[in-house]
Amino acid sequence: MGQEPLIYINGEFYPKSEAKIPVYDHGFLYGDGVFEGIRAYDGVVFKLREHIDRLYASAKAIILEIPMSKEEMIDAVLKTLRKNGLKDAYIRLVVTRGVGDLGLDPRKCGKPNVIIIAEPILALYKKEAKLKGLSLIISSVRRDRVDATTHQIKSLNYLNSILAKIEAIAAGADDAIMLDDRGFVAETSSTNIFLVKDGKVITPPSSTGALPGVTRNFVMELAKKLGYPVEERDVTPFELLTADEVFMTGTGAGIVPVTRIAGRTIGDGKAGRTTLRLMEEFEKECRKPENGIKIYPE
């Protein structure tokens, strides 16, 4: 049994078993706060600035004043990784509204709590599963509307996604595709989704309520660089079911092929050529210092 991870809370470090926040924190009581999931690959924190920008954008959308600058937040993430001696890690960065009373009024909350957790990377999907491809269902749970609790805000309220995940588990699938209120494809419970058709790489827009994923954006740029036409547009379930290839992208997942949706085999039932090429390139790119920030500067 190795040493316990050290958790950053408001500038101090605590062993995992002692890392606590008060039960009156509105993040706990109401899911009132924002978060980011971030990855470090081989000593490089992939797209750290972009993740921090998105954290602050989410906070702005819910009128949550983060009590430190973006640069201070970047330093805190790097310090947490160094304290834990990590080069390959999953980082969870959480900012809650802070301690208040049992009412909803956010003005009653004091200073927001800033929490940074960094742990050795646990693969979200094993390599064999990645190459074999995942099986998805189409959930009956619709993605929250963009004028409601939109997932463009990466908030601590993830019940919408959890309900879809419960359906996937009950159906014996790996994950669930969520549609928007019009019936167009949005994303899965925790990743963005892409399809490949006639050589084109296509993904739904964030107007469906899908998270504007950092990995999603990078994969779109990567596909363009490799010469694939990329389209961001509404996608029907029919298009997904009849695609040549389907894959998911996310911070935890990276790029993962999908080979079965709602009982239909996608393409020839294994990871497609375009998906494999993107996976191969992504594995190289995510480790380059120019695509992130080094944990241990030379």
GICOR-V672530 format. One record per backbone hydrogen bond with DSSP energy under -1.0 kcal/mol. CO is the residue of the C=O (numbers start at 1). NH is the residue of the N-H. E is the energy in kcal/mol with one decimal. If there is no record, write none. Layout:
# GICOR-V672530
co=CO nh=NH e=E
co=CO nh=NH e=E
This chain:
# GICOR-V672530
co=5 nh=16 e=-1.9
co=7 nh=14 e=-2.3
co=8 nh=116 e=-2.4
co=9 nh=12 e=-1.8
co=12 nh=9 e=-2.9
co=14 nh=7 e=-3.4
co=15 nh=18 e=-2.2
co=22 nh=25 e=-1.8
co=24 nh=100 e=-2.1
co=25 nh=29 e=-2.4
co=26 nh=30 e=-2.3
co=26 nh=32 e=-2.0
co=31 nh=33 e=-1.3
co=32 nh=97 e=-2.2
co=33 nh=156 e=-1.9
co=34 nh=95 e=-2.9
co=36 nh=93 e=-2.7
co=38 nh=91 e=-3.5
co=39 nh=46 e=-2.0
co=40 nh=89 e=-1.6
co=41 nh=44 e=-1.7
co=43 nh=295 e=-2.7
co=44 nh=41 e=-3.0
co=45 nh=48 e=-1.2
co=45 nh=293 e=-1.7
co=47 nh=51 e=-2.1
co=48 nh=52 e=-2.5
co=49 nh=53 e=-2.8
co=50 nh=54 e=-2.1
co=51 nh=55 e=-2.4
co=52 nh=56 e=-2.3
co=53 nh=57 e=-1.8
co=54 nh=58 e=-2.7
co=55 nh=59 e=-2.3
co=56 nh=60 e=-2.2
co=57 nh=61 e=-2.0
co=58 nh=62 e=-1.1
co=59 nh=64 e=-2.7
co=60 nh=63 e=-1.5
co=69 nh=73 e=-2.1
co=70 nh=74 e=-2.4
co=71 nh=75 e=-2.4
co=72 nh=76 e=-2.1
co=73 nh=77 e=-2.1
co=74 nh=78 e=-2.3
co=75 nh=79 e=-2.6
co=76 nh=80 e=-2.1
co=77 nh=81 e=-1.9
co=78 nh=82 e=-2.3
co=79 nh=83 e=-2.8
co=80 nh=84 e=-1.4
co=81 nh=86 e=-2.5
co=82 nh=85 e=-1.5
co=87 nh=43 e=-2.4
co=88 nh=121 e=-1.0
co=89 nh=40 e=-2.7
co=90 nh=119 e=-2.2
co=91 nh=38 e=-2.9
co=92 nh=117 e=-2.8
co=93 nh=36 e=-2.1
co=94 nh=115 e=-3.1
co=95 nh=34 e=-2.5
co=98 nh=26 e=-2.7
co=99 nh=110 e=-2.3
co=105 nh=108 e=-1.6
co=106 nh=109 e=-1.5
co=113 nh=96 e=-2.3
co=114 nh=10 e=-2.6
co=115 nh=94 e=-3.1
co=116 nh=8 e=-2.4
co=117 nh=92 e=-3.0
co=119 nh=90 e=-2.5
co=126 nh=130 e=-2.5
co=127 nh=131 e=-2.4
co=128 nh=132 e=-2.7
co=129 nh=133 e=-2.4
co=131 nh=271 e=-1.1
co=134 nh=259 e=-2.1
co=134 nh=260 e=-1.6
co=135 nh=174 e=-2.6
co=135 nh=175 e=-1.1
co=136 nh=262 e=-2.6
co=137 nh=177 e=-3.3
co=145 nh=148 e=-1.7
co=148 nh=150 e=-2.2
co=150 nh=153 e=-1.3
co=153 nh=155 e=-1.8
co=154 nh=35 e=-2.2
co=156 nh=158 e=-1.1
co=158 nh=162 e=-2.4
co=159 nh=163 e=-2.5
co=160 nh=164 e=-1.1
co=161 nh=165 e=-2.4
co=162 nh=166 e=-2.5
co=163 nh=167 e=-1.5
co=164 nh=168 e=-2.0
co=165 nh=169 e=-2.6
co=166 nh=170 e=-2.4
co=167 nh=171 e=-1.6
co=168 nh=173 e=-2.8
co=169 nh=172 e=-1.4
co=175 nh=137 e=-1.7
co=176 nh=189 e=-1.0
co=177 nh=139 e=-2.9
co=178 nh=186 e=-2.6
co=178 nh=187 e=-1.1
co=179 nh=143 e=-3.1
co=180 nh=183 e=-1.7
co=184 nh=180 e=-3.3
co=187 nh=178 e=-3.7
co=191 nh=188 e=-2.7
co=192 nh=249 e=-2.1
co=194 nh=247 e=-1.9
co=195 nh=202 e=-3.2
co=196 nh=244 e=-2.0
co=196 nh=245 e=-1.6
co=197 nh=200 e=-2.2
co=200 nh=197 e=-2.1
co=201 nh=231 e=-2.7
co=202 nh=195 e=-2.7
co=203 nh=233 e=-1.5
co=205 nh=208 e=-1.7
co=206 nh=209 e=-2.0
co=211 nh=213 e=-2.2
co=213 nh=217 e=-2.4
co=214 nh=218 e=-1.9
co=215 nh=219 e=-2.8
co=216 nh=220 e=-2.2
co=217 nh=221 e=-1.9
co=218 nh=222 e=-2.6
co=219 nh=223 e=-2.7
co=220 nh=224 e=-2.0
co=221 nh=225 e=-2.3
co=222 nh=226 e=-1.7
co=223 nh=228 e=-2.7
co=224 nh=227 e=-1.5
co=229 nh=201 e=-2.9
co=231 nh=203 e=-2.2
co=235 nh=185 e=-3.0
co=236 nh=240 e=-1.6
co=237 nh=241 e=-2.4
co=238 nh=242 e=-1.7
co=240 nh=243 e=-1.1
co=245 nh=196 e=-2.9
co=246 nh=258 e=-3.0
co=247 nh=194 e=-2.9
co=248 nh=256 e=-2.5
co=249 nh=192 e=-2.5
co=250 nh=254 e=-3.0
co=254 nh=250 e=-1.8
co=256 nh=248 e=-2.9
co=257 nh=134 e=-2.2
co=259 nh=266 e=-2.4
co=260 nh=136 e=-3.2
co=261 nh=264 e=-2.7
co=264 nh=261 e=-2.3
co=266 nh=269 e=-2.4
co=272 nh=276 e=-2.6
co=273 nh=277 e=-2.0
co=274 nh=278 e=-2.4
co=275 nh=279 e=-2.7
co=276 nh=280 e=-2.3
co=277 nh=281 e=-2.3
co=278 nh=282 e=-2.7
co=279 nh=283 e=-2.2
co=281 nh=285 e=-2.7
co=282 nh=286 e=-2.7
co=284 nh=287 e=-1.1
co=285 nh=288 e=-1.7
co=288 nh=291 e=-2.3
co=289 nh=292 e=-1.7
co=291 nh=47 e=-2.6
co=293 nh=45 e=-3.2
